[in-house]
Amino acid sequence: MLEMLYKRRSIREFKNIPLERERIEKITKAALLAPSSRGIRPWEFIIVESKQTLKLLSEAKASGSGFLADAPFAIVVIADEEKSDVWIEDTAISSIIIQLEAEKLGLGSCWVQIRNRKTAKSGSSETYVKKALDIPFHYRVECIIAIGYPAERKKPYSQDDLLMGKVHYEKY
């Protein structure tokens, strides 16, 4: 696992190759197996493969979401906030599980933060995504995970990149 974490980087450029159904199913199952507080599982996932929808989602933020237009696949991570007071933590956990499974399958991924972000017209990114995908009002949108075959290579992290000064033992 540690070796995979050194290697995993945010990938924003993807090859124009659709993902195989088997890989999408593995990523989806991994998301559904993500732990959640008290086993409530408030998260839900919207699978997006349509180029038209991906283009629409690429405009969800003023910056940092444009690459979604060229992603072959994305998962929108949402939660029913009425089910759990820690839906943010639960969706974050499921999101990183999605990214780690993608990495394990030889795919690249990148998290696009939606909660607490703004569109180019200063509207709520979350409201934009809810409207685009017909998400019920009481659901919240945490993020969108873009996934595909990497068209860029990034240098893996090394031991020197570890910020060991941020680790404290027993007391601060």
LUMKEFI-711015 format. One line per 8 residues: their letters; for each residue x, y negated, z negated of N, C-alpha, C. Coordinates in Angstrom, 2 decimals, decimal comma, padded with zeros to 5 digits. Example, Ala and Ser with C-alpha at 12.3 -4.5 7.8 and 13.67 -1.06 7.14 Angstrom:
2
as> 013,19:005,69:-007,80:012,30:004,50:-007,80:013,20:003,30:-007,80 ~ 012,85:002,25:-007,08:013,67:001,06:-007,14:012,90:-000,03:-007,87
END
This chain:
172
mlemlykr> 000,82:001,19:000,00:000,00:000,00:000,00:000,87:-001,26:000,00 ~ 001,92:-001,26:-000,81:002,79:-002,44:-000,88:003,41:-002,74:000,49 ~ 003,81:-001,69:001,20:004,38:-001,86:002,54:003,37:-002,53:003,48 ~ 002,11:-002,12:003,38:001,06:-002,71:004,22:000,85:-004,19:003,86 ~ 000,94:-004,52:002,58:000,75:-005,91:002,15:001,89:-006,82:002,64 ~ 003,10:-006,29:002,69:004,21:-007,06:003,26:003,95:-007,36:004,74 ~ 003,39:-006,38:005,44:003,19:-006,47:006,88:001,96:-007,29:007,28 ~ 000,88:-007,23:006,47:-000,38:-007,89:006,84:-000,25:-009,41:006,86
rsirefkn> -000,61:-009,98:008,00:-000,58:-011,44:008,17:-001,89:-011,85:008,83 ~ -002,25:-013,12:008,69:-003,45:-013,63:009,35:-003,19:-013,73:010,84 ~ -004,02:-013,05:011,62:-003,89:-013,02:013,07:-005,05:-013,80:013,68 ~ -004,71:-014,78:014,52:-005,72:-015,64:015,14:-005,76:-015,51:016,66 ~ -004,89:-014,68:017,21:-004,87:-014,44:018,65:-005,06:-012,94:018,88 ~ -006,07:-012,63:019,69:-006,42:-011,23:019,91:-006,38:-010,88:021,39 ~ -006,05:-009,62:021,66:-006,13:-009,11:023,03:-007,60:-008,99:023,41 ~ -007,88:-009,12:024,68:-009,25:-009,03:025,17:-009,64:-007,55:025,36
iplereri> -009,66:-006,83:024,25:-009,98:-005,41:024,25:-011,07:-005,18:023,21 ~ -012,21:-004,63:023,62:-013,27:-004,36:022,64:-012,82:-003,30:021,64 ~ -013,33:-003,39:020,43:-013,03:-002,38:019,41:-013,88:-001,14:019,64 ~ -013,28:000,00:019,40:-013,99:001,26:019,52:-015,00:001,38:018,39 ~ -016,12:002,00:018,67:-017,20:002,18:017,69:-016,66:002,84:016,43 ~ -015,77:003,82:016,57:-015,21:004,53:015,43:-014,48:003,58:014,48 ~ -013,72:002,65:015,03:-013,00:001,69:014,18:-013,97:000,74:013,48 ~ -014,99:000,30:014,20:-015,98:-000,59:013,59:-016,69:000,14:012,45
ekitkaal> -017,01:001,40:012,65:-017,67:002,18:011,60:-016,77:002,36:010,38 ~ -015,48:002,59:010,60:-014,56:002,75:009,47:-014,45:001,45:008,68 ~ -014,37:000,33:009,37:-014,29:-000,96:008,70:-015,57:-001,23:007,92 ~ -016,70:-000,91:008,53:-018,00:-001,11:007,89:-018,13:-000,24:006,64 ~ -017,72:001,01:006,73:-017,78:001,90:005,57:-016,86:001,40:004,45 ~ -015,69:000,92:004,82:-014,78:000,38:003,81:-015,44:-000,80:003,09 ~ -016,10:-001,67:003,84:-016,79:-002,81:003,23:-017,85:-002,33:002,25 ~ -018,60:-001,31:002,64:-019,68:-000,80:001,79:-019,16:-000,06:000,56
lapssrgi> -017,90:000,33:000,58:-017,28:001,00:-000,57:-016,58:000,03:-001,51 ~ -016,60:-001,26:-001,18:-015,93:-002,26:-002,02:-016,56:-002,30:-003,42 ~ -015,73:-002,41:-004,42:-016,28:-002,50:-005,78:-017,03:-003,82:-005,97 ~ -017,99:-003,78:-006,89:-018,70:-005,00:-007,24:-019,04:-004,96:-008,73 ~ -019,18:-006,12:-009,30:-019,48:-006,23:-010,73:-020,76:-005,50:-011,07 ~ -020,68:-004,66:-012,07:-021,81:-003,88:-012,57:-022,46:-003,02:-011,49 ~ -021,77:-002,80:-010,37:-022,29:-001,97:-009,29:-023,51:-002,56:-008,61 ~ -023,69:-003,87:-008,70:-024,88:-004,52:-008,15:-024,83:-004,59:-006,61
rpwefiiv> -023,65:-004,76:-006,07:-023,45:-004,82:-004,61:-024,35:-005,87:-003,96 ~ -024,16:-007,14:-004,28:-025,00:-008,19:-003,70:-024,63:-008,53:-002,27 ~ -023,48:-008,02:-001,81:-023,00:-008,35:-000,48:-023,77:-007,62:000,61 ~ -023,79:-008,25:001,77:-024,29:-007,63:002,99:-023,39:-008,12:004,12 ~ -023,44:-007,44:005,26:-022,50:-007,71:006,33:-023,22:-007,81:007,67 ~ -022,87:-008,82:008,44:-023,44:-008,97:009,77:-022,32:-008,73:010,77 ~ -022,48:-007,69:011,58:-021,50:-007,33:012,60:-021,78:-008,17:013,84 ~ -020,76:-008,83:014,36:-020,94:-009,69:015,54:-019,94:-009,27:016,61
eskqtlkl> -020,48:-008,89:017,77:-019,66:-008,54:018,92:-019,99:-009,39:020,14 ~ -021,14:-010,01:020,17:-021,58:-010,82:021,29:-020,67:-012,03:021,47 ~ -020,13:-012,19:022,68:-019,26:-013,33:022,97:-020,00:-014,65:022,75 ~ -021,28:-014,66:023,09:-022,08:-015,87:022,91:-022,19:-016,24:021,42 ~ -022,43:-015,24:020,58:-022,54:-015,49:019,14:-021,19:-015,85:018,54 ~ -020,13:-015,18:018,98:-018,80:-015,51:018,49:-018,43:-016,95:018,85 ~ -018,80:-017,38:020,04:-018,55:-018,77:020,46:-019,31:-019,73:019,55 ~ -020,55:-019,42:019,25:-021,37:-020,24:018,37:-020,72:-020,32:016,98
lseakasg> -020,28:-019,19:016,45:-019,63:-019,16:015,14:-018,30:-019,90:015,13 ~ -017,65:-019,96:016,28:-016,35:-020,66:016,36:-016,50:-022,16:016,09 ~ -017,72:-022,65:016,15:-017,98:-024,07:015,92:-018,55:-024,33:014,52 ~ -018,42:-023,36:013,63:-018,98:-023,47:012,28:-018,22:-024,44:011,38 ~ -016,97:-024,74:011,73:-016,15:-025,62:010,90:-015,50:-026,69:011,75 ~ -015,14:-027,78:011,10:-014,45:-028,87:011,80:-013,12:-028,38:012,37 ~ -012,45:-027,51:011,63:-011,21:-026,90:012,13:-011,03:-025,55:011,45 ~ -010,26:-024,70:012,09:-009,94:-023,41:011,50:-010,88:-022,27:011,86
sgfladap> -011,81:-022,51:012,78:-012,70:-021,42:013,18:-012,73:-021,22:014,70 ~ -012,06:-022,07:015,44:-012,10:-022,03:016,90:-011,67:-020,71:017,50 ~ -010,74:-020,02:016,86:-010,22:-018,76:017,40:-011,27:-017,65:017,40 ~ -012,37:-017,83:016,66:-013,45:-016,82:016,66:-014,02:-016,60:018,06 ~ -013,98:-017,63:018,89:-014,52:-017,52:020,25:-013,82:-016,43:021,06 ~ -012,55:-016,16:020,76:-011,78:-015,18:021,50:-011,59:-013,86:020,75 ~ -012,20:-013,74:019,58:-012,12:-012,49:018,83:-013,09:-011,48:019,44 ~ -012,70:-010,22:019,50:-013,63:-009,23:020,05:-014,72:-008,81:019,07
faivviad> -014,53:-009,15:017,79:-015,41:-008,62:016,76:-015,26:-009,47:015,51 ~ -016,33:-009,65:014,77:-016,26:-010,36:013,49:-017,31:-009,79:012,54 ~ -017,02:-009,94:011,28:-017,97:-009,55:010,23:-018,26:-010,81:009,41 ~ -019,53:-011,16:009,31:-019,96:-012,28:008,48:-020,33:-011,67:007,12 ~ -019,67:-012,17:006,08:-019,86:-011,63:004,74:-020,80:-012,55:003,97 ~ -021,97:-011,99:003,60:-023,00:-012,76:002,91:-023,38:-012,06:001,62 ~ -024,13:-012,76:000,77:-024,59:-012,15:-000,47:-025,91:-012,76:-000,91 ~ -026,69:-011,95:-001,59:-027,92:-012,41:-002,21:-027,54:-012,97:-003,58
eeksdvwi> -027,49:-014,30:-003,68:-027,03:-014,91:-004,93:-028,02:-014,70:-006,07 ~ -029,23:-014,29:-005,76:-030,22:-014,02:-006,81:-029,96:-012,68:-007,50 ~ -029,14:-011,84:-006,90:-028,84:-010,53:-007,47:-027,68:-010,54:-008,45 ~ -026,76:-011,48:-008,28:-025,56:-011,45:-009,11:-024,97:-012,85:-009,29 ~ -024,52:-013,11:-010,52:-023,88:-014,39:-010,80:-022,41:-014,41:-010,36 ~ -021,89:-013,27:-009,95:-020,51:-013,19:-009,49:-020,44:-012,74:-008,03 ~ -021,39:-013,19:-007,24:-021,43:-012,83:-005,82:-020,20:-013,32:-005,09 ~ -019,63:-014,45:-005,52:-018,44:-014,98:-004,85:-017,29:-013,99:-005,00
edtaissi> -017,07:-013,52:-006,21:-016,00:-012,57:-006,45:-016,25:-011,26:-005,68 ~ -017,50:-010,80:-005,72:-017,83:-009,55:-005,03:-017,63:-009,65:-003,52 ~ -018,02:-010,77:-002,92:-017,81:-010,92:-001,48:-016,33:-011,08:-001,15 ~ -015,58:-011,73:-002,03:-014,14:-011,87:-001,80:-013,45:-010,50:-001,83 ~ -013,85:-009,67:-002,78:-013,28:-008,32:-002,86:-013,61:-007,53:-001,59 ~ -014,86:-007,57:-001,18:-015,24:-006,81:000,02:-014,51:-007,34:001,26 ~ -014,28:-008,64:001,30:-013,60:-009,25:002,45:-012,15:-008,78:002,56 ~ -011,46:-008,70:001,45:-010,07:-008,24:001,53:-010,02:-006,74:001,82
iiqleaek> -011,01:-005,99:001,34:-011,08:-004,56:001,69:-011,24:-004,42:003,20 ~ -012,08:-005,25:003,80:-012,26:-005,24:005,26:-010,93:-005,51:005,95 ~ -010,20:-006,52:005,48:-008,93:-006,87:006,11:-007,88:-005,77:005,94 ~ -007,86:-005,13:004,79:-006,89:-004,05:004,58:-007,21:-002,83:005,43 ~ -008,50:-002,52:005,58:-008,87:-001,39:006,45:-008,51:-001,71:007,90 ~ -008,75:-002,95:008,33:-008,37:-003,35:009,69:-006,87:-003,18:009,89 ~ -006,09:-003,60:008,93:-004,63:-003,46:009,02:-004,24:-001,99:009,11 ~ -004,86:-001,17:008,30:-004,58:000,27:008,29:-004,86:000,89:009,66
lglgscwv> -005,86:000,34:010,37:-006,25:000,85:011,68:-005,44:000,22:012,83 ~ -004,42:-000,57:012,49:-003,58:-001,19:013,52:-004,18:-002,44:014,14 ~ -005,13:-003,04:013,44:-005,80:-004,24:013,93:-005,33:-005,47:013,17 ~ -005,55:-006,63:013,76:-005,28:-007,88:013,08:-006,58:-008,48:012,60 ~ -006,48:-009,37:011,61:-007,68:-010,02:011,10:-007,34:-011,38:010,53 ~ -008,36:-012,20:010,39:-008,19:-013,50:009,75:-009,50:-013,91:009,09 ~ -009,40:-014,39:007,88:-010,52:-014,86:007,07:-010,84:-016,29:007,49 ~ -012,09:-016,57:007,79:-012,56:-017,93:008,07:-013,49:-018,32:006,92
qirnrkta> -013,02:-019,19:006,05:-013,82:-019,63:004,91:-015,02:-020,43:005,39 ~ -016,21:-020,11:004,89:-017,42:-020,83:005,26:-018,00:-021,57:004,05 ~ -018,08:-020,90:002,91:-018,63:-021,53:001,71:-017,84:-022,79:001,37 ~ -018,54:-023,87:001,11:-017,95:-025,17:000,75:-017,14:-025,82:001,86 ~ -017,43:-025,50:003,11:-016,76:-026,12:004,24:-017,76:-026,92:005,06 ~ -017,24:-027,79:005,94:-018,07:-028,69:006,75:-017,87:-028,44:008,24 ~ -018,91:-028,75:009,01:-018,85:-028,70:010,46:-018,17:-029,97:010,96 ~ -017,93:-030,05:012,26:-017,32:-031,24:012,85:-018,20:-032,48:012,64
ksgssety> -019,50:-032,26:012,48:-020,43:-033,38:012,26:-020,72:-033,59:010,77 ~ -019,86:-033,02:009,91:-019,94:-033,14:008,45:-021,15:-032,46:007,83 ~ -021,78:-031,57:008,56:-022,85:-030,76:007,98:-022,25:-029,57:007,26 ~ -023,07:-028,83:006,56:-022,62:-027,64:005,84:-022,34:-026,51:006,82 ~ -021,15:-025,94:006,74:-020,80:-024,78:007,56:-021,71:-023,61:007,23 ~ -022,03:-023,49:005,97:-022,88:-022,39:005,53:-024,28:-022,50:006,15 ~ -024,84:-023,69:006,14:-026,15:-023,91:006,75:-026,10:-023,63:008,24 ~ -025,02:-024,04:008,88:-024,83:-023,80:010,31:-024,87:-022,31:010,62
vkkaldip> -024,12:-021,50:009,85:-024,05:-020,06:010,08:-025,40:-019,40:009,76 ~ -026,04:-019,83:008,68:-027,36:-019,28:008,33:-028,34:-019,49:009,47 ~ -028,35:-020,69:010,04:-029,27:-021,00:011,13:-028,91:-020,17:012,38 ~ -027,63:-020,09:012,68:-027,19:-019,36:013,88:-027,54:-017,88:013,83 ~ -027,53:-017,30:012,62:-027,73:-015,85:012,48:-029,04:-015,48:011,79 ~ -029,92:-016,44:011,59:-031,22:-016,19:010,94:-031,07:-015,55:009,57 ~ -030,13:-016,05:008,79:-029,89:-015,53:007,44:-030,91:-016,17:006,48 ~ -031,57:-015,36:005,66:-032,56:-015,91:004,72:-031,95:-016,98:003,80
fhyrveci> -032,79:-017,92:003,42:-032,38:-019,09:002,64:-031,61:-018,73:001,36 ~ -032,08:-017,72:000,61:-031,47:-017,42:-000,69:-030,15:-016,64:-000,59 ~ -029,73:-016,33:000,63:-028,43:-015,69:000,81:-027,36:-016,76:000,94 ~ -026,15:-016,41:000,56:-025,01:-017,30:000,69:-024,02:-016,69:001,68 ~ -023,29:-017,55:002,36:-022,28:-017,10:003,33:-020,91:-017,41:002,75 ~ -020,15:-016,38:002,48:-018,79:-016,57:001,95:-017,79:-016,85:003,07 ~ -017,77:-015,96:004,07:-016,73:-016,08:005,09:-017,09:-015,28:006,33 ~ -016,26:-015,44:007,33:-016,32:-014,63:008,54:-014,93:-014,03:008,72
iaigypae> -014,87:-012,74:008,94:-013,58:-012,07:009,18:-013,50:-011,73:010,66 ~ -012,56:-012,36:011,36:-012,30:-012,04:012,77:-011,37:-010,83:012,81 ~ -011,66:-009,91:013,73:-010,88:-008,67:013,81:-010,65:-008,30:015,27 ~ -009,46:-007,81:015,58:-009,16:-007,34:016,92:-007,73:-006,84:017,03 ~ -007,39:-006,42:018,24:-006,01:-006,01:018,50:-005,16:-007,27:018,58 ~ -004,09:-007,35:017,79:-003,29:-008,57:017,76:-002,63:-008,89:019,10 ~ -002,69:-010,17:019,47:-001,98:-010,66:020,66:-000,83:-011,55:020,22 ~ -000,55:-011,55:018,94:000,59:-012,30:018,40:001,27:-011,43:017,35
rkkpysqd> 002,56:-011,69:017,17:003,33:-010,96:016,17:003,87:-011,97:015,18 ~ 003,73:-011,64:013,92:004,27:-012,50:012,87:005,24:-011,70:012,03 ~ 006,26:-012,39:011,58:007,28:-011,76:010,75:006,65:-011,29:009,44 ~ 006,91:-010,05:009,04:006,39:-009,58:007,75:006,99:-010,38:006,59 ~ 006,31:-010,37:005,48:006,87:-010,97:004,28:008,06:-010,16:003,82 ~ 008,93:-010,79:003,07:010,09:-010,08:002,51:010,12:-010,29:001,00 ~ 011,03:-009,64:000,35:011,22:-009,81:-001,09:011,43:-011,28:-001,44 ~ 012,12:-012,00:-000,57:012,42:-013,41:-000,82:011,16:-014,28:-000,80
dllmgkvh> 010,10:-013,80:-000,18:008,85:-014,56:-000,12:008,01:-014,42:-001,39 ~ 008,35:-013,46:-002,23:007,58:-013,25:-003,45:007,89:-014,37:-004,45 ~ 006,86:-014,99:-004,96:007,01:-016,09:-005,92:007,00:-015,52:-007,34 ~ 008,11:-014,89:-007,70:008,19:-014,19:-008,97:008,04:-015,13:-010,17 ~ 008,30:-016,41:-009,99:008,12:-017,39:-011,07:006,66:-017,57:-011,47 ~ 005,76:-017,04:-010,68:004,33:-017,12:-010,99:003,87:-015,94:-011,86 ~ 004,79:-015,05:-012,18:004,47:-013,88:-013,02:004,97:-014,15:-014,43 ~ 004,08:-013,98:-015,38:004,41:-014,22:-016,80:004,13:-012,94:-017,57
yeky> 004,94:-012,68:-018,57:004,75:-011,48:-019,39:004,37:-011,90:-020,81 ~ 003,31:-011,29:-021,27:002,79:-011,47:-022,62:002,21:-012,87:-022,89 ~ 002,94:-013,93:-022,54:002,47:-015,31:-022,72:002,91:-016,13:-021,53 ~ 002,32:-017,31:-021,39:002,71:-018,18:-020,29:004,13:-018,63:-020,51
END
